[in-house]
Amino acid sequence: MKVSAELTAFQKTLGHRFTDPRLLRRAVTHASRSGPDREDNQRLEFLGDRVLGLVMAEALLERDRAATEGQLAPRFNALVRKETCADVAREIGLGDVLKLGRSEQLSGGRRKQALLGDAMEAVIAAVYLDAGFDMARALILRLWDSRIDGVEEDAKDAKTSLQEWAQARGLQPPRYVETSRSGPDHAPVFTIEVQLPSGEVAEATAGSKRQAEQAAAKALLEQLTAP
């Protein structure tokens, strides 16, 4: 199979030259572009998610032999969540080589978090099927290396901490209210306000509701625990 110039360049960035380039083409093909002669990446995404999970679990156990299950679980979740996969995808320029239907192209599909995260998992599966688990593991550890080292900070869940703070004082759980949404559909910006029954509030803005809620919870925690 002849490989396009953009996919040839992407393989260099990825650090893996495919023996079967059809796997790479399938990994970068969104369902909006699939057809009788072109499979999409949804099945690969399913497999890649499992390969990524195994590698991350193994890496976390290896790097911190004293960690408890309760410490490892949030670190694992931070490393395999869709936002993290999308961030890695952006770093290697995966969005630039995605095969999208016209509607997805016009709606900014190359920058969509969910779409990028899914494609990153599909690429992992493609490497696994092309060259085996050891090669897929080496790729993941190289691309995720700094994130694994810094995962303790990223794994801190402000929403959980704020809920625990409220429960310890006999309060009902915090409420999260979307106060505004702006930007185009393909790149929305959310503003979330977190409210405690005792009257304290804080607000934050981010590119996803989850990120905005976490940022608002962190801001309120800082406000509540300030000297």
C-alpha positions, 0 to 999 in steps of 0.5 A: 500500500502506498503511504501518503506524504503526511502519513509518512511524516507522521510515522517519523514523529510517532517513532514507528514505521508500520509494516502494514500501513493499512493499520495506520490509515484505519487508525486515523479514519473517523467514522464520518469518513469511513465507507465500503473501502475504508474502515473507521477507527472505532474498533481500534479505539476499543483495543487501544484503550485496553492496551493503554490501561495495562501499560499505565497500570504496570508503569505505576506499580513499577515506579512506586512500589509502596503506593496503595490501591487507593493512591494508584487508582486516581493516578491511573484515571488521570493518565488514561482519561480522554483529556490526557489522550487528546493532549498527547495527540495534540503534541504529536500532531495527530489531528493534522492527519485525521481522515474526516468527513466534510461535516466534521472538518467544517465543525473543527473536528481536528481540534475536538477533544473526544475525537483526538482522544479516540484517535490516540487510542486507535493509533496505540492499537494499530502499533500493537497489532503491527508490532506487538505489545513490547513496541506499543508499551515502548511508544506509550511510555515515551509519549506519557513519560513526563505525565507519569512522573508528574501524575501525583499532582494531576491526580488530585481531585478538587471536587472530591476534596471539596465534597469531603470538606463539606461532609466533615462539617455536616453540609450537603454536597456542593452544587455546580451550576453552568453560568455561561457558555461561549465560543463555537460548538467545536471549541466551547468555553464553559463557566461553572460556579460551585456553591456550598449550602453555607453560602460560599461560592467560586467560579472558573472557566475552561474548555470542558465542563469537567475542567471548569468544575475542577477549577472552581472546586480548587478555587473554593478550597483555596478560599476556604483553607486560606489563613 
